[in-house]
Amino acid sequence: MAIVVRLDVELAKRKMSVGEFAEQVGLTPANVAVLKNGRAKAVRFSTLEAICRVLDCQPGDILEHVPD
């Protein structure tokens, strides 16, 4: 089972830079890059909530389950 993070798609839709997004969410740009590149092993619910608040989206807009 693979979970794909589609953060790059949502940022592109909003024409938002990684730096601007990181500042608004309260993450470092390096941690945003870890999420964007699919290297994150876990995401706190508080972080997911902040991402959804900033992007005005639902968790399903960011996370996608892709069967193996």
Distance bins in CASP14 RR format, pairs under 12 A and 6 or more apart:
PFRMAT RR
TARGET T0000
AUTHOR 0000-0000-0000
RMODE 2
METHOD distances of the structure
MODEL  1
1 64 0 0 0 0 0 1 0 0 0 0 0
1 65 1 0 0 1 0 0 0 0 0 0 0
1 66 0 0 0 0 1 0 0 0 0 0 0
1 67 1 0 0 1 0 0 0 0 0 0 0
1 68 1 0 0 1 0 0 0 0 0 0 0
2 38 0 0 0 0 1 0 0 0 0 0 0
2 63 0 0 0 0 0 1 0 0 0 0 0
2 64 0 0 0 0 1 0 0 0 0 0 0
2 65 1 0 0 1 0 0 0 0 0 0 0
2 66 1 0 1 0 0 0 0 0 0 0 0
2 67 1 0 0 1 0 0 0 0 0 0 0
2 68 1 0 0 1 0 0 0 0 0 0 0
3 35 0 0 0 0 0 1 0 0 0 0 0
3 38 0 0 0 0 1 0 0 0 0 0 0
3 40 0 0 0 0 1 0 0 0 0 0 0
3 41 0 0 0 0 0 1 0 0 0 0 0
3 42 0 0 0 0 0 1 0 0 0 0 0
3 43 0 0 0 0 1 0 0 0 0 0 0
3 48 0 0 0 0 0 1 0 0 0 0 0
3 59 0 0 0 0 0 1 0 0 0 0 0
3 60 0 0 0 0 0 1 0 0 0 0 0
3 62 0 0 0 0 0 1 0 0 0 0 0
3 63 1 0 1 0 0 0 0 0 0 0 0
3 64 1 0 0 1 0 0 0 0 0 0 0
3 65 1 0 1 0 0 0 0 0 0 0 0
3 66 1 0 0 1 0 0 0 0 0 0 0
3 67 0 0 0 0 0 1 0 0 0 0 0
3 68 0 0 0 0 0 1 0 0 0 0 0
4 35 0 0 0 0 0 1 0 0 0 0 0
4 36 0 0 0 0 0 1 0 0 0 0 0
4 37 0 0 0 0 0 1 0 0 0 0 0
4 38 1 0 0 1 0 0 0 0 0 0 0
4 40 0 0 0 0 0 1 0 0 0 0 0
4 60 0 0 0 0 0 1 0 0 0 0 0
4 62 0 0 0 0 1 0 0 0 0 0 0
4 63 1 0 0 1 0 0 0 0 0 0 0
4 64 1 0 1 0 0 0 0 0 0 0 0
4 65 1 0 0 1 0 0 0 0 0 0 0
4 66 1 0 1 0 0 0 0 0 0 0 0
4 67 0 0 0 0 0 1 0 0 0 0 0
5 11 0 0 0 0 0 1 0 0 0 0 0
5 32 0 0 0 0 0 1 0 0 0 0 0
5 33 0 0 0 0 0 1 0 0 0 0 0
5 34 0 0 0 0 1 0 0 0 0 0 0
5 35 1 0 1 0 0 0 0 0 0 0 0
5 36 1 0 0 1 0 0 0 0 0 0 0
5 37 0 0 0 0 1 0 0 0 0 0 0
5 38 1 0 1 0 0 0 0 0 0 0 0
5 39 0 0 0 0 1 0 0 0 0 0 0
5 40 1 0 0 1 0 0 0 0 0 0 0
5 41 0 0 0 0 0 1 0 0 0 0 0
5 42 0 0 0 0 0 1 0 0 0 0 0
5 43 0 0 0 0 1 0 0 0 0 0 0
5 47 0 0 0 0 0 1 0 0 0 0 0
5 48 0 0 0 0 0 1 0 0 0 0 0
5 51 0 0 0 0 1 0 0 0 0 0 0
5 59 0 0 0 0 0 1 0 0 0 0 0
5 60 0 0 0 0 0 1 0 0 0 0 0
5 61 0 0 0 0 0 1 0 0 0 0 0
5 62 1 0 0 1 0 0 0 0 0 0 0
5 63 1 0 0 1 0 0 0 0 0 0 0
5 64 0 0 0 0 1 0 0 0 0 0 0
5 65 0 0 0 0 0 1 0 0 0 0 0
5 66 0 0 0 0 0 1 0 0 0 0 0
6 12 0 0 0 0 1 0 0 0 0 0 0
6 13 0 0 0 0 0 1 0 0 0 0 0
6 35 0 0 0 0 0 1 0 0 0 0 0
6 36 0 0 0 0 1 0 0 0 0 0 0
6 38 0 0 0 0 0 1 0 0 0 0 0
6 51 0 0 0 0 0 1 0 0 0 0 0
6 55 0 0 0 0 0 1 0 0 0 0 0
6 57 0 0 0 0 1 0 0 0 0 0 0
6 58 0 0 0 0 0 1 0 0 0 0 0
6 59 0 0 0 0 0 1 0 0 0 0 0
6 60 0 0 0 0 1 0 0 0 0 0 0
6 61 1 0 0 1 0 0 0 0 0 0 0
6 62 1 0 1 0 0 0 0 0 0 0 0
6 63 1 0 0 1 0 0 0 0 0 0 0
6 64 1 0 1 0 0 0 0 0 0 0 0
6 65 0 0 0 0 0 1 0 0 0 0 0
6 66 0 0 0 0 0 1 0 0 0 0 0
7 13 0 0 0 0 0 1 0 0 0 0 0
7 14 0 0 0 0 0 1 0 0 0 0 0
7 16 0 0 0 0 0 1 0 0 0 0 0
7 18 0 0 0 0 1 0 0 0 0 0 0
7 21 0 0 0 0 1 0 0 0 0 0 0
7 22 0 0 0 0 0 1 0 0 0 0 0
7 25 0 0 0 0 0 1 0 0 0 0 0
7 27 0 0 0 0 0 1 0 0 0 0 0
7 31 0 0 0 0 0 1 0 0 0 0 0
7 32 1 0 0 1 0 0 0 0 0 0 0
7 33 0 0 0 0 1 0 0 0 0 0 0
7 34 0 0 0 0 0 1 0 0 0 0 0
7 35 1 0 1 0 0 0 0 0 0 0 0
7 36 1 0 1 0 0 0 0 0 0 0 0
7 37 0 0 0 0 1 0 0 0 0 0 0
7 38 0 0 0 0 1 0 0 0 0 0 0
7 40 0 0 0 0 1 0 0 0 0 0 0
7 43 0 0 0 0 0 1 0 0 0 0 0
7 47 0 0 0 0 0 1 0 0 0 0 0
7 48 0 0 0 0 0 1 0 0 0 0 0
7 51 1 0 0 1 0 0 0 0 0 0 0
7 52 0 0 0 0 0 1 0 0 0 0 0
7 54 0 0 0 0 0 1 0 0 0 0 0
7 55 0 0 0 0 1 0 0 0 0 0 0
7 57 0 0 0 0 0 1 0 0 0 0 0
7 59 0 0 0 0 0 1 0 0 0 0 0
7 60 0 0 0 0 0 1 0 0 0 0 0
7 61 0 0 0 0 1 0 0 0 0 0 0
7 62 1 0 1 0 0 0 0 0 0 0 0
7 63 0 0 0 0 1 0 0 0 0 0 0
7 64 0 0 0 0 0 1 0 0 0 0 0
8 14 0 0 0 0 0 1 0 0 0 0 0
8 16 0 0 0 0 0 1 0 0 0 0 0
8 17 0 0 0 0 0 1 0 0 0 0 0
8 18 0 0 0 0 1 0 0 0 0 0 0
8 21 0 0 0 0 0 1 0 0 0 0 0
8 32 0 0 0 0 1 0 0 0 0 0 0
8 33 0 0 0 0 0 1 0 0 0 0 0
8 35 0 0 0 0 1 0 0 0 0 0 0
8 36 1 0 1 0 0 0 0 0 0 0 0
8 37 0 0 0 0 1 0 0 0 0 0 0
8 38 0 0 0 0 1 0 0 0 0 0 0
8 55 0 0 0 0 0 1 0 0 0 0 0
8 62 0 0 0 0 0 1 0 0 0 0 0
9 16 0 0 0 0 0 1 0 0 0 0 0
9 36 0 0 0 0 1 0 0 0 0 0 0
9 55 0 0 0 0 0 1 0 0 0 0 0
9 57 0 0 0 0 0 1 0 0 0 0 0
9 60 0 0 0 0 0 1 0 0 0 0 0
9 61 0 0 0 0 1 0 0 0 0 0 0
9 62 0 0 0 0 1 0 0 0 0 0 0
9 63 0 0 0 0 0 1 0 0 0 0 0
9 64 0 0 0 0 1 0 0 0 0 0 0
10 16 0 0 0 0 1 0 0 0 0 0 0
10 18 0 0 0 0 0 1 0 0 0 0 0
10 21 0 0 0 0 1 0 0 0 0 0 0
10 25 0 0 0 0 0 1 0 0 0 0 0
10 32 0 0 0 0 0 1 0 0 0 0 0
10 35 0 0 0 0 0 1 0 0 0 0 0
10 36 0 0 0 0 0 1 0 0 0 0 0
10 51 0 0 0 0 1 0 0 0 0 0 0
10 52 0 0 0 0 1 0 0 0 0 0 0
10 54 0 0 0 0 1 0 0 0 0 0 0
10 55 1 0 1 0 0 0 0 0 0 0 0
10 56 0 0 0 0 1 0 0 0 0 0 0
10 57 1 0 0 1 0 0 0 0 0 0 0
10 58 0 0 0 0 0 1 0 0 0 0 0
10 59 0 0 0 0 0 1 0 0 0 0 0
10 60 0 0 0 0 0 1 0 0 0 0 0
10 61 1 0 0 1 0 0 0 0 0 0 0
10 62 1 0 0 1 0 0 0 0 0 0 0
10 63 0 0 0 0 0 1 0 0 0 0 0
10 64 0 0 0 0 0 1 0 0 0 0 0
11 17 1 0 0 1 0 0 0 0 0 0 0
11 18 1 0 0 1 0 0 0 0 0 0 0
11 19 0 0 0 0 1 0 0 0 0 0 0
11 20 0 0 0 0 1 0 0 0 0 0 0
11 21 1 0 1 0 0 0 0 0 0 0 0
11 22 0 0 0 0 0 1 0 0 0 0 0
11 24 0 0 0 0 0 1 0 0 0 0 0
11 25 0 0 0 0 0 1 0 0 0 0 0
11 32 0 0 0 0 1 0 0 0 0 0 0
11 33 0 0 0 0 0 1 0 0 0 0 0
11 35 0 0 0 0 0 1 0 0 0 0 0
11 36 1 0 0 1 0 0 0 0 0 0 0
11 51 0 0 0 0 0 1 0 0 0 0 0
11 54 0 0 0 0 1 0 0 0 0 0 0
11 55 1 0 0 1 0 0 0 0 0 0 0
11 57 0 0 0 0 0 1 0 0 0 0 0
11 61 0 0 0 0 0 1 0 0 0 0 0
11 62 0 0 0 0 0 1 0 0 0 0 0
12 18 0 0 0 0 0 1 0 0 0 0 0
12 21 0 0 0 0 0 1 0 0 0 0 0
12 36 0 0 0 0 0 1 0 0 0 0 0
12 55 0 0 0 0 0 1 0 0 0 0 0
13 55 0 0 0 0 1 0 0 0 0 0 0
13 56 0 0 0 0 0 1 0 0 0 0 0
13 57 0 0 0 0 1 0 0 0 0 0 0
13 61 0 0 0 0 1 0 0 0 0 0 0
13 62 0 0 0 0 0 1 0 0 0 0 0
14 20 0 0 0 0 1 0 0 0 0 0 0
14 21 0 0 0 0 1 0 0 0 0 0 0
14 24 0 0 0 0 0 1 0 0 0 0 0
14 51 0 0 0 0 0 1 0 0 0 0 0
14 54 0 0 0 0 1 0 0 0 0 0 0
14 55 1 0 0 1 0 0 0 0 0 0 0
14 56 0 0 0 0 1 0 0 0 0 0 0
14 57 0 0 0 0 1 0 0 0 0 0 0
14 61 0 0 0 0 0 1 0 0 0 0 0
15 21 0 0 0 0 0 1 0 0 0 0 0
15 55 0 0 0 0 0 1 0 0 0 0 0
16 22 0 0 0 0 0 1 0 0 0 0 0
16 23 0 0 0 0 0 1 0 0 0 0 0
16 24 0 0 0 0 1 0 0 0 0 0 0
16 25 0 0 0 0 0 1 0 0 0 0 0
16 32 0 0 0 0 0 1 0 0 0 0 0
16 51 0 0 0 0 0 1 0 0 0 0 0
16 54 0 0 0 0 1 0 0 0 0 0 0
16 55 1 0 0 1 0 0 0 0 0 0 0
16 56 0 0 0 0 0 1 0 0 0 0 0
16 57 0 0 0 0 0 1 0 0 0 0 0
17 23 0 0 0 0 1 0 0 0 0 0 0
17 24 0 0 0 0 0 1 0 0 0 0 0
17 29 0 0 0 0 1 0 0 0 0 0 0
17 32 0 0 0 0 1 0 0 0 0 0 0
17 36 0 0 0 0 0 1 0 0 0 0 0
18 24 0 0 0 0 0 1 0 0 0 0 0
18 25 0 0 0 0 0 1 0 0 0 0 0
18 27 0 0 0 0 1 0 0 0 0 0 0
18 28 0 0 0 0 0 1 0 0 0 0 0
18 29 1 0 1 0 0 0 0 0 0 0 0
18 30 0 0 0 0 1 0 0 0 0 0 0
18 31 0 0 0 0 0 1 0 0 0 0 0
18 32 1 0 1 0 0 0 0 0 0 0 0
18 33 1 0 0 1 0 0 0 0 0 0 0
18 34 0 0 0 0 0 1 0 0 0 0 0
18 35 0 0 0 0 1 0 0 0 0 0 0
18 36 1 0 0 1 0 0 0 0 0 0 0
18 37 0 0 0 0 0 1 0 0 0 0 0
19 25 0 0 0 0 1 0 0 0 0 0 0
19 26 0 0 0 0 0 1 0 0 0 0 0
19 27 0 0 0 0 1 0 0 0 0 0 0
19 28 0 0 0 0 1 0 0 0 0 0 0
19 29 1 0 1 0 0 0 0 0 0 0 0
19 30 0 0 0 0 0 1 0 0 0 0 0
19 31 0 0 0 0 0 1 0 0 0 0 0
19 32 1 0 0 1 0 0 0 0 0 0 0
19 33 0 0 0 0 0 1 0 0 0 0 0
19 36 0 0 0 0 0 1 0 0 0 0 0
19 54 0 0 0 0 0 1 0 0 0 0 0
20 26 0 0 0 0 0 1 0 0 0 0 0
20 27 0 0 0 0 0 1 0 0 0 0 0
20 29 0 0 0 0 1 0 0 0 0 0 0
20 32 0 0 0 0 0 1 0 0 0 0 0
20 54 0 0 0 0 1 0 0 0 0 0 0
20 55 0 0 0 0 0 1 0 0 0 0 0
21 27 0 0 0 0 1 0 0 0 0 0 0
21 28 0 0 0 0 0 1 0 0 0 0 0
21 29 0 0 0 0 1 0 0 0 0 0 0
21 31 0 0 0 0 0 1 0 0 0 0 0
21 32 1 0 0 1 0 0 0 0 0 0 0
21 33 0 0 0 0 0 1 0 0 0 0 0
21 35 0 0 0 0 0 1 0 0 0 0 0
21 36 0 0 0 0 1 0 0 0 0 0 0
21 50 0 0 0 0 0 1 0 0 0 0 0
21 51 0 0 0 0 1 0 0 0 0 0 0
21 53 0 0 0 0 0 1 0 0 0 0 0
21 54 1 0 0 1 0 0 0 0 0 0 0
21 55 1 0 0 1 0 0 0 0 0 0 0
21 62 0 0 0 0 0 1 0 0 0 0 0
22 28 1 0 0 1 0 0 0 0 0 0 0
22 29 1 0 1 0 0 0 0 0 0 0 0
22 30 0 0 0 0 1 0 0 0 0 0 0
22 31 1 0 0 1 0 0 0 0 0 0 0
22 32 1 0 1 0 0 0 0 0 0 0 0
22 33 0 0 0 0 1 0 0 0 0 0 0
22 34 0 0 0 0 0 1 0 0 0 0 0
22 35 0 0 0 0 1 0 0 0 0 0 0
22 36 0 0 0 0 0 1 0 0 0 0 0
22 47 0 0 0 0 0 1 0 0 0 0 0
22 50 0 0 0 0 0 1 0 0 0 0 0
22 51 0 0 0 0 0 1 0 0 0 0 0
22 54 0 0 0 0 1 0 0 0 0 0 0
23 29 0 0 0 0 1 0 0 0 0 0 0
23 32 0 0 0 0 1 0 0 0 0 0 0
23 50 0 0 0 0 0 1 0 0 0 0 0
23 54 0 0 0 0 1 0 0 0 0 0 0
24 32 0 0 0 0 0 1 0 0 0 0 0
24 50 0 0 0 0 1 0 0 0 0 0 0
24 51 0 0 0 0 1 0 0 0 0 0 0
24 52 0 0 0 0 0 1 0 0 0 0 0
24 53 0 0 0 0 1 0 0 0 0 0 0
24 54 1 0 1 0 0 0 0 0 0 0 0
24 55 0 0 0 0 1 0 0 0 0 0 0
24 56 0 0 0 0 0 1 0 0 0 0 0
25 31 0 0 0 0 1 0 0 0 0 0 0
25 32 1 0 0 1 0 0 0 0 0 0 0
25 35 0 0 0 0 1 0 0 0 0 0 0
25 43 0 0 0 0 0 1 0 0 0 0 0
25 44 0 0 0 0 0 1 0 0 0 0 0
25 46 0 0 0 0 0 1 0 0 0 0 0
25 47 1 0 0 1 0 0 0 0 0 0 0
25 48 0 0 0 0 1 0 0 0 0 0 0
25 49 0 0 0 0 1 0 0 0 0 0 0
25 50 1 0 1 0 0 0 0 0 0 0 0
25 51 1 0 1 0 0 0 0 0 0 0 0
25 52 0 0 0 0 1 0 0 0 0 0 0
25 53 0 0 0 0 1 0 0 0 0 0 0
25 54 1 0 1 0 0 0 0 0 0 0 0
25 55 0 0 0 0 1 0 0 0 0 0 0
25 62 0 0 0 0 0 1 0 0 0 0 0
26 32 0 0 0 0 1 0 0 0 0 0 0
26 44 0 0 0 0 0 1 0 0 0 0 0
26 46 0 0 0 0 0 1 0 0 0 0 0
26 47 0 0 0 0 1 0 0 0 0 0 0
26 49 0 0 0 0 0 1 0 0 0 0 0
26 50 1 0 0 1 0 0 0 0 0 0 0
26 51 0 0 0 0 1 0 0 0 0 0 0
26 53 0 0 0 0 0 1 0 0 0 0 0
26 54 0 0 0 0 1 0 0 0 0 0 0
27 33 0 0 0 0 1 0 0 0 0 0 0
27 34 0 0 0 0 1 0 0 0 0 0 0
27 35 1 0 0 1 0 0 0 0 0 0 0
27 36 0 0 0 0 0 1 0 0 0 0 0
27 40 0 0 0 0 0 1 0 0 0 0 0
27 43 0 0 0 0 0 1 0 0 0 0 0
27 44 0 0 0 0 0 1 0 0 0 0 0
27 46 0 0 0 0 0 1 0 0 0 0 0
27 47 1 0 0 1 0 0 0 0 0 0 0
27 48 0 0 0 0 0 1 0 0 0 0 0
27 50 0 0 0 0 1 0 0 0 0 0 0
27 51 0 0 0 0 1 0 0 0 0 0 0
27 54 0 0 0 0 0 1 0 0 0 0 0
28 34 0 0 0 0 1 0 0 0 0 0 0
28 35 0 0 0 0 0 1 0 0 0 0 0
28 47 0 0 0 0 0 1 0 0 0 0 0
29 35 0 0 0 0 0 1 0 0 0 0 0
29 36 0 0 0 0 0 1 0 0 0 0 0
30 36 0 0 0 0 0 1 0 0 0 0 0
30 37 0 0 0 0 0 1 0 0 0 0 0
30 39 0 0 0 0 0 1 0 0 0 0 0
30 40 0 0 0 0 0 1 0 0 0 0 0
31 37 0 0 0 0 0 1 0 0 0 0 0
31 38 0 0 0 0 0 1 0 0 0 0 0
31 39 0 0 0 0 0 1 0 0 0 0 0
31 40 0 0 0 0 1 0 0 0 0 0 0
31 42 0 0 0 0 0 1 0 0 0 0 0
31 43 0 0 0 0 0 1 0 0 0 0 0
31 44 0 0 0 0 0 1 0 0 0 0 0
31 47 0 0 0 0 1 0 0 0 0 0 0
31 50 0 0 0 0 0 1 0 0 0 0 0
31 51 0 0 0 0 0 1 0 0 0 0 0
32 38 0 0 0 0 0 1 0 0 0 0 0
32 39 0 0 0 0 0 1 0 0 0 0 0
32 40 0 0 0 0 0 1 0 0 0 0 0
32 43 0 0 0 0 0 1 0 0 0 0 0
32 47 0 0 0 0 0 1 0 0 0 0 0
32 50 0 0 0 0 0 1 0 0 0 0 0
32 51 0 0 0 0 1 0 0 0 0 0 0
32 54 0 0 0 0 0 1 0 0 0 0 0
33 39 0 0 0 0 1 0 0 0 0 0 0
33 40 0 0 0 0 1 0 0 0 0 0 0
34 40 1 0 1 0 0 0 0 0 0 0 0
34 41 0 0 0 0 1 0 0 0 0 0 0
34 42 0 0 0 0 0 1 0 0 0 0 0
34 43 0 0 0 0 0 1 0 0 0 0 0
34 47 0 0 0 0 0 1 0 0 0 0 0
35 41 0 0 0 0 0 1 0 0 0 0 0
35 42 0 0 0 0 0 1 0 0 0 0 0
35 43 1 0 0 1 0 0 0 0 0 0 0
35 44 0 0 0 0 0 1 0 0 0 0 0
35 47 0 0 0 0 1 0 0 0 0 0 0
35 48 0 0 0 0 1 0 0 0 0 0 0
35 50 0 0 0 0 0 1 0 0 0 0 0
35 51 0 0 0 0 1 0 0 0 0 0 0
35 62 0 0 0 0 1 0 0 0 0 0 0
35 63 0 0 0 0 0 1 0 0 0 0 0
36 51 0 0 0 0 0 1 0 0 0 0 0
36 62 0 0 0 0 0 1 0 0 0 0 0
38 62 0 0 0 0 0 1 0 0 0 0 0
38 63 0 0 0 0 0 1 0 0 0 0 0
38 64 0 0 0 0 0 1 0 0 0 0 0
38 66 0 0 0 0 0 1 0 0 0 0 0
40 47 0 0 0 0 1 0 0 0 0 0 0
40 48 0 0 0 0 0 1 0 0 0 0 0
40 51 0 0 0 0 0 1 0 0 0 0 0
40 62 0 0 0 0 0 1 0 0 0 0 0
40 63 0 0 0 0 0 1 0 0 0 0 0
42 48 0 0 0 0 0 1 0 0 0 0 0
43 49 0 0 0 0 0 1 0 0 0 0 0
43 50 0 0 0 0 0 1 0 0 0 0 0
43 51 0 0 0 0 1 0 0 0 0 0 0
43 52 0 0 0 0 0 1 0 0 0 0 0
43 59 0 0 0 0 1 0 0 0 0 0 0
43 62 0 0 0 0 1 0 0 0 0 0 0
43 63 0 0 0 0 1 0 0 0 0 0 0
44 50 0 0 0 0 1 0 0 0 0 0 0
44 51 0 0 0 0 0 1 0 0 0 0 0
45 51 0 0 0 0 0 1 0 0 0 0 0
45 52 0 0 0 0 0 1 0 0 0 0 0
45 59 0 0 0 0 1 0 0 0 0 0 0
46 52 0 0 0 0 0 1 0 0 0 0 0
46 53 0 0 0 0 0 1 0 0 0 0 0
47 53 0 0 0 0 0 1 0 0 0 0 0
47 54 0 0 0 0 0 1 0 0 0 0 0
47 59 0 0 0 0 0 1 0 0 0 0 0
47 62 0 0 0 0 0 1 0 0 0 0 0
48 54 0 0 0 0 0 1 0 0 0 0 0
48 55 0 0 0 0 0 1 0 0 0 0 0
48 57 0 0 0 0 0 1 0 0 0 0 0
48 58 0 0 0 0 0 1 0 0 0 0 0
48 59 1 0 1 0 0 0 0 0 0 0 0
48 60 0 0 0 0 1 0 0 0 0 0 0
48 61 0 0 0 0 0 1 0 0 0 0 0
48 62 1 0 0 1 0 0 0 0 0 0 0
48 63 0 0 0 0 1 0 0 0 0 0 0
49 55 0 0 0 0 0 1 0 0 0 0 0
49 57 0 0 0 0 0 1 0 0 0 0 0
49 58 0 0 0 0 0 1 0 0 0 0 0
49 59 0 0 0 0 1 0 0 0 0 0 0
49 62 0 0 0 0 0 1 0 0 0 0 0
50 56 0 0 0 0 0 1 0 0 0 0 0
50 57 0 0 0 0 0 1 0 0 0 0 0
50 59 0 0 0 0 0 1 0 0 0 0 0
50 62 0 0 0 0 0 1 0 0 0 0 0
51 57 1 0 0 1 0 0 0 0 0 0 0
51 58 0 0 0 0 0 1 0 0 0 0 0
51 59 0 0 0 0 1 0 0 0 0 0 0
51 60 0 0 0 0 0 1 0 0 0 0 0
51 61 0 0 0 0 1 0 0 0 0 0 0
51 62 1 0 0 1 0 0 0 0 0 0 0
51 63 0 0 0 0 1 0 0 0 0 0 0
52 58 1 0 0 1 0 0 0 0 0 0 0
52 59 1 0 0 1 0 0 0 0 0 0 0
52 60 0 0 0 0 1 0 0 0 0 0 0
52 61 1 0 0 1 0 0 0 0 0 0 0
52 62 1 0 0 1 0 0 0 0 0 0 0
52 63 0 0 0 0 0 1 0 0 0 0 0
53 59 0 0 0 0 0 1 0 0 0 0 0
53 62 0 0 0 0 0 1 0 0 0 0 0
54 62 0 0 0 0 0 1 0 0 0 0 0
55 61 1 0 0 1 0 0 0 0 0 0 0
55 62 1 0 0 1 0 0 0 0 0 0 0
56 62 0 0 0 0 0 1 0 0 0 0 0
57 63 0 0 0 0 0 1 0 0 0 0 0
58 64 0 0 0 0 0 1 0 0 0 0 0
59 65 0 0 0 0 0 1 0 0 0 0 0
END
